[in-house]
Amino acid sequence: MPLAQSRPVLLGSRYLPSHKENRMKNEGDVEYARKLFYDGVNPNLVFLLNHRFLWMQKFIDPEKSCGVEVGCGQGYGKDVLQAKSYLLTDYAEYEWLDVKHVDALNTPFEDNAFDFVVAANMIHHVPFPRIFFEEMQRILKVGGRILVQDVNCSLLMRAMLHLMRIEGYSYDVDVFDRTTPVNDAKDLWSGNNAVPN
């Protein structure tokens, strides 16, 4: 079978639960998650989130680099990464955002504005990944970098998604299609965890 037609054998190629099925009581409560992190309630969480970003620092000059994090959610990156300037953006209006109501597919930024873009655990929420990457290329300076950290939809991850009934995955989508969304474009919390793979 050609690679393009291969499908996962275990747990199928598609699982898209509804929000009503979700077993996580705090799904989407970004302010609560931010409070847990900054209050240091869970040292494992602090450790893991710090390490989500630390590998990115080697691509950022702390004295010269200007960057933006799109879909920043809780905004942890700004406290971990050192840069000359670092803007936090999201589609929401949280108090810690530097720029609010930013659509990652159509940002308000000038062409060639940034040395780096951070996309941490958000690409699987983007309905049109190709358009997203085209937009990031537009706002990056020549030679700039997009620093991506996202989920790996391994067998273990798929099992956890089934167990928790949070988000989902579908290998039946074309991430390069500019017209058909890979998840529910009307639902910001809709996620297709197969996209980063």
SVG drawing of the C-alpha trace seen along z (x, -y; Angstrom):
<svg xmlns="http://www.w3.org/2000/svg" viewBox="-23 -46 45 49">
<polyline fill="none" stroke="black" stroke-width="0.4" points="0.0,0.0 1.4,-3.4 2.4,-5.6 -0.2,-8.2 -3.0,-5.6 -1.7,-3.9 -3.8,-4.1 -3.2,-3.3 -4.3,0.2 -5.0,-0.2 -7.7,-2.6 -8.6,-3.5 -7.8,-6.5 -10.5,-8.8 -11.9,-9.8 -13.7,-13.0 -15.6,-13.3 -18.0,-16.0 -17.3,-18.5 -20.3,-16.9 -18.3,-13.6 -15.2,-15.3 -14.1,-14.0 -11.8,-16.9 -13.6,-19.3 -11.3,-22.2 -11.0,-22.0 -10.4,-25.4 -10.0,-27.1 -6.8,-28.9 -6.9,-31.2 -7.1,-28.2 -4.2,-26.5 -2.2,-29.7 -2.9,-30.0 -1.8,-26.5 1.5,-27.2 2.3,-30.5 1.2,-29.3 3.6,-26.4 0.9,-24.0 2.3,-21.2 6.1,-21.1 5.8,-18.5 3.7,-20.8 6.1,-23.7 9.0,-21.4 7.2,-20.1 6.0,-23.5 9.5,-25.0 10.9,-22.3 8.3,-22.8 10.0,-26.1 13.7,-25.8 14.8,-24.0 13.7,-27.0 16.1,-29.4 19.1,-28.3 17.3,-29.7 16.6,-33.1 19.2,-35.8 18.2,-37.3 19.6,-40.7 18.5,-41.1 15.6,-38.8 12.0,-40.1 9.3,-37.4 5.7,-36.6 3.8,-33.6 0.6,-32.9 -2.2,-31.1 -0.2,-31.5 -3.0,-30.3 -1.6,-30.7 1.4,-32.7 4.2,-30.7 6.7,-31.2 7.3,-34.8 8.5,-33.9 10.8,-31.2 12.3,-32.5 14.6,-35.5 14.3,-37.9 14.6,-41.6 10.9,-41.6 8.3,-38.9 4.6,-39.5 1.9,-37.1 -1.1,-36.8 -4.3,-34.7 -7.8,-34.8 -9.1,-35.5 -8.8,-38.6 -6.8,-37.5 -5.2,-40.2 -1.6,-38.9 -1.9,-39.2 0.1,-41.9 -2.2,-41.7 -5.8,-40.3 -8.2,-38.8 -5.4,-37.6 -6.5,-35.2 -3.5,-33.0 -4.6,-32.6 -4.7,-36.4 -2.6,-38.3 -2.5,-42.1 1.3,-42.2 3.5,-43.7 5.3,-41.6 8.8,-40.6 8.1,-41.7 9.7,-39.0 12.9,-37.0 10.9,-34.1 7.4,-32.8 6.5,-30.4 3.6,-28.0 3.4,-25.8 0.7,-23.2 -1.6,-25.1 -1.2,-23.9 -3.6,-20.9 -6.3,-23.6 -5.7,-25.4 -8.4,-24.5 -6.2,-25.3 -2.6,-24.4 -1.3,-25.4 -2.8,-28.9 -1.3,-29.1 2.2,-28.3 1.8,-30.7 0.8,-33.5 3.8,-32.7 6.1,-32.9 4.7,-36.3 5.3,-37.8 8.8,-36.2 11.9,-38.1 14.0,-36.4 16.0,-33.8 13.5,-33.9 12.3,-30.7 9.0,-29.2 9.5,-27.3 6.9,-24.5 6.1,-22.3 3.0,-20.2 1.5,-16.8 2.6,-13.5 -0.5,-11.4 1.2,-8.1 -0.8,-5.0 -0.5,-6.0 -1.8,-9.5 -4.7,-8.1 -5.6,-5.8 -5.5,-8.8 -7.7,-10.8 -10.2,-8.0 -10.1,-7.6 -10.4,-11.3 -12.7,-12.0 -10.8,-15.3 -10.1,-16.6 -9.6,-13.9 -7.7,-13.0 -8.3,-12.2 -5.8,-10.9 -8.4,-11.3 -7.7,-15.0 -5.4,-16.8 -3.4,-19.3 -2.4,-21.1 -6.0,-21.8 -6.8,-25.5 -10.6,-25.0 -11.5,-22.0 -10.8,-22.5 -9.0,-19.7 -11.2,-20.3 -14.2,-22.3 -13.3,-25.8 -16.1,-27.4 -14.8,-25.8 -11.4,-27.2 -11.0,-24.1 -11.6,-21.7 -8.3,-19.8 -7.1,-17.3 -4.1,-15.7 -3.1,-13.9 -2.2,-17.2 1.3,-17.6 2.2,-14.1"/>
</svg>
